[in-house]
C-alpha cells in the first residue's frame, strides 16, 4: 500500500477538527500545513492573533490537538524562523516536522529542539538551493519536495519541473525517504512513483472530494 499523508491547510481550529473527522480511522498520519503570512501570503490556524491563547492551551497540555487519539501528526512549517515555534508543536504532540530550506531558519536549532523526539524533514521548492540540501541532509530524516510553484495554496496543478527535481535528488541521495507535497492526484501518482517518490502528501484531491474518506482509500489502493 502506498504511504498517503492527508494534508490540511486549516482556516480555523473548527476547520481542522471537521477535516480530521472526515478521515478518522482511514489514515495513520496527517500533515497540518502551517503558514505565517510572511514566508508565503497565506495565514493559517493557529497563526492568527486570536488563535494564540487557544493554541497555548494545547501546548500546555490543557487540551489536545483534535482527534489526537486517531492520528500521528506531521506539521509543515511554512514559516520564517521555525526554530522559534518548533518546541511548541513538539509539546502539542507532533511526530514529524518539515523545515523549509528557503525560509529564514536555523536548522541546527531545530535539530536541538527536536532532540531526537521527532523526525525532521527538509522542504524544498522546485528551484532548490542545492548547496543547502547537501549540508542539511546529514541532519535531516527525509526530504519533502513541493510539487507546486506557489506554496500555501491547495488545488494548484502539479508543476512539471518536479519530474526533473525528484530524480536528481534520488540520484544524489538514494537512501533518503522522499515525499512530494502539492498537485498530487490519482492520475499522476504512478508517474511520480516511477521517478522515485516514496510517499505522497495529498490535500485538495482528498478534501475537495464529495467523500474524503473514500478518496483517501482510493489513493491508498494505488
Buried (B, 14 or more C-beta within 10 A) or exposed (E): EBBBBBBBBBBBBEBBBBBBBBBBEBBEBBBBBBBBBBBBEBBBBBBEEEBEEBBBEBBEEEEEBBBBEBBBBBBBBBBBBBBBBBBBBBEBBBBBBBBBBBBEBBBEBBBEBBEEEBBBBBBBBBEBEEEBBEEBBEEBBBBBBBBBBEBBBBEBEBBEBBBEBBEBBBEEBEEBBBBBBBBBBEEBBEEBBEBBBBBBBBBBBBBEBEEBBEBBBBBBEE
